Amino acid sequence: NGIMTKRTSFSVVTINHIANRVEKVPTSESHNQMFRDEINVMKSLEDKGIDVGLLDYDLGENPKIVTRYFGSHKLGEAIETASPRGKNNLITGLIEQVGKIHKAGWIHRDLKPDNIMVDIRPRDGNHRFDAIIDYGIAMKINRKQMDIHNTAGTKFFGHSSQKESDFNASTGQDWFSLARIIALIVRGSSIESLNAEIQISQTGLDISKELRGLEFDSEVADCLSKLVEESTNPRCDDLDTV
């Protein structure tokens, strides 16, 4: 009937494809504050003109988040079929959206393919970025990562600094994650194969040639390539990286 429910570590998510709505509730009371924090982040972003699809919410004893359903697929389902133009679209859209979030004073801190929604164009592969979702561990820029759900992140995409309770949240954490996502898009590979390539790299991945092949001009290609190199070299876990 067009309705699907799935359970994650923190939430029960009900996706209604007919009504184009997503409803999310906590799995336990221990996650209620995390939900309230996420709602406040989303409200703040909406107030600053950033569309996060917030349709309804409940900040009370039983927190609830209702959003519009974005895109047709998650990013991970679009990488292998993306054309060069599609890869350019995805990378450009992501950079623009992350920049808007930072300008509004927030850091997402959980950027990964599962939290990026895209519109797949199966005929020509010219896929398009649609939205970033899941603001459950987002924080204000330069806020100390004291709360237990704020010392979190997703392995491979999240920088090690996010596990440090005395570290201040940095926009560099998002750029670290985004750089690895860009490498994944450009290579058109799986996380496992990209991680294997990173593990044997001595100086980080150089994808400047591939980026120019996606019609980024040389200055942008070099900048993005440097970002990827910093996020994939053997010292990338150092706090200096962010």
C-alpha positions in Angstrom: 0.0 0.0 0.0 3.0 2.3 -0.5 3.9 2.5 3.2 7.2 1.1 4.6 8.5 1.1 8.2 12.1 0.5 9.2 14.0 0.6 12.5 17.4 2.2 13.1 19.5 2.5 16.2 17.7 5.7 17.3 14.4 5.8 15.5 11.4 4.1 13.8 10.9 5.6 10.4 7.6 5.3 8.4 7.8 6.3 4.8 4.5 6.9 3.0 5.2 7.1 -0.7 1.6 7.9 -1.5 1.4 10.9 0.8 5.1 11.7 0.1 5.8 11.9 3.9 8.3 10.5 6.3 7.5 10.2 10.0 10.3 9.5 12.5 9.9 8.7 16.2 12.5 7.6 18.8 13.1 4.0 19.6 13.2 4.8 23.4 12.8 7.7 25.8 16.6 7.9 26.1 16.7 9.3 22.6 13.9 11.9 23.1 16.3 14.8 23.7 18.2 13.9 20.6 15.0 14.3 18.7 14.1 17.6 20.3 17.6 18.9 19.4 17.1 17.7 15.8 13.8 19.5 15.5 15.3 22.7 16.8 18.1 22.5 14.2 15.6 21.9 11.4 13.4 24.8 12.6 16.5 27.1 12.7 17.5 26.1 9.2 14.0 26.6 7.9 13.9 30.1 9.5 17.0 30.9 7.6 15.5 29.9 4.2 17.0 26.4 4.0 14.4 23.8 3.0 14.7 20.7 5.1 11.2 19.6 4.4 9.8 19.9 7.9 6.0 19.4 7.8 5.1 18.7 11.4 6.8 18.0 14.7 6.1 17.3 18.4 8.5 18.6 21.1 6.6 17.0 24.0 6.8 13.7 25.8 6.6 11.8 22.6 8.8 13.6 20.1 8.0 13.2 16.4 9.4 14.6 13.2 7.4 14.6 9.9 9.1 15.6 6.7 8.5 15.7 3.0 10.0 12.7 1.2 13.0 13.9 -0.8 14.4 12.5 -4.1 13.9 9.1 -5.7 16.9 7.3 -4.2 19.8 7.6 -1.7 23.1 8.7 -3.1 24.7 5.2 -2.7 22.1 3.8 -5.2 23.0 6.5 -7.8 26.8 6.4 -7.9 27.4 3.5 -10.3 25.0 4.8 -12.9 25.9 8.5 -12.8 27.2 10.0 -16.0 30.0 12.6 -15.9 27.4 15.4 -16.0 25.5 13.6 -13.3 28.6 13.4 -11.0 29.2 17.1 -11.6 25.6 17.8 -10.6 25.8 15.7 -7.4 29.1 17.2 -6.3 28.1 20.8 -7.0 24.7 20.4 -5.3 26.3 18.9 -2.2 28.9 21.6 -1.9 26.3 24.3 -2.3 24.0 22.8 0.3 26.7 22.2 2.9 27.9 25.8 2.4 24.3 27.0 3.1 24.1 24.9 6.3 27.4 26.3 7.5 26.4 29.9 6.7 23.3 29.4 8.8 25.7 28.5 11.7 25.3 24.7 11.8 27.4 21.7 11.1 25.6 18.5 10.0 28.3 16.0 11.3 26.8 12.9 9.7 27.2 13.4 6.0 27.2 10.0 4.3 25.5 8.4 1.2 22.5 7.3 3.3 21.8 10.8 4.4 21.9 12.3 0.8 18.8 12.1 -1.4 19.0 12.4 -5.1 16.8 12.3 -8.2 17.9 9.5 -10.5 17.6 10.1 -14.3 17.9 6.5 -15.6 17.8 7.4 -19.3 21.0 9.5 -19.4 22.5 9.2 -15.9 22.4 12.9 -15.3 21.3 12.5 -11.7 20.6 15.5 -9.5 21.2 16.3 -5.9 18.0 16.9 -4.0 18.5 17.1 -0.2 20.6 16.3 2.9 18.6 14.6 5.6 18.9 13.5 9.3 20.1 16.3 11.5 20.2 14.1 14.6 23.8 15.0 15.6 24.1 18.4 14.1 25.6 21.1 16.2 26.2 24.8 16.3 29.6 25.8 14.9 32.3 25.8 17.6 30.1 24.3 20.3 31.8 21.8 22.6 30.9 18.2 21.9 29.8 17.4 25.4 26.5 15.5 25.0 26.8 11.7 24.4 24.9 11.8 21.1 27.1 14.6 19.9 30.3 12.5 20.3 29.2 10.4 17.3 29.4 10.0 13.6 29.6 7.3 11.0 32.7 5.2 10.6 34.7 5.9 7.4 32.9 9.2 6.7 33.0 10.7 10.2 36.3 12.3 11.4 37.8 10.9 14.6 37.5 14.4 16.2 33.8 13.7 16.6 34.5 11.2 19.3 36.3 13.8 21.5 34.0 15.3 24.1 36.3 18.3 24.7 36.6 19.1 21.0 34.7 22.0 19.5 32.5 21.1 16.6 34.1 22.3 13.4 32.9 22.9 9.8 36.0 20.9 8.8 34.2 17.8 10.1 31.7 18.2 7.3 34.3 19.0 4.7 36.2 15.8 5.7 33.0 13.7 5.2 32.1 15.5 2.0 35.6 15.0 0.6 35.3 11.3 1.0 31.8 11.3 -0.5 33.3 13.2 -3.5 36.0 10.6 -3.9 33.3 7.9 -3.8 31.2 9.7 -6.5 34.2 10.4 -8.8 35.6 6.8 -8.5 32.1 5.3 -8.9 33.1 2.6 -6.5 31.9 1.0 -3.3 32.9 2.2 0.2 34.9 -1.0 0.7 37.0 -0.6 -2.5 37.6 3.1 -1.8 38.7 2.3 1.8 41.1 -0.3 0.5 42.6 2.3 -1.9 42.9 4.7 1.0 44.6 2.2 3.2 47.5 1.6 0.7 47.9 5.3 -0.2 51.0 7.0 1.0 50.0 10.6 0.4 46.2 10.5 -0.1 44.2 10.1 -3.3 44.8 12.3 -6.3 41.6 12.7 -8.3 42.4 16.0 -10.0 42.5 14.4 -13.5 39.1 12.8 -13.0 37.6 16.0 -11.7 38.7 17.9 -14.8 37.1 15.1 -16.8 33.8 15.9 -15.1 34.1 19.5 -16.5 35.2 21.2 -13.4 37.6 24.0 -14.3 41.2 23.5 -13.2 41.1 25.8 -10.2 38.0 24.1 -8.7 39.4 20.6 -9.6 42.7 21.4 -7.8 40.8 22.7 -4.8 38.5 19.7 -4.5 41.4 17.3 -5.2 43.4 18.9 -2.4 40.4 18.4 -0.1 40.2 14.7 -1.0 43.9 14.3 -0.5 43.8 15.8 3.0 40.9 13.5 4.0 42.5 10.3 2.7 46.2 10.6 3.6 47.7 8.5 6.5 47.5 11.5 8.8 43.9 12.3 8.2 42.8 11.2 11.7 44.9 14.0 13.3 42.9 16.9 14.7 44.8 19.3 12.5 43.1 17.9 9.5 39.7 19.4 10.4 
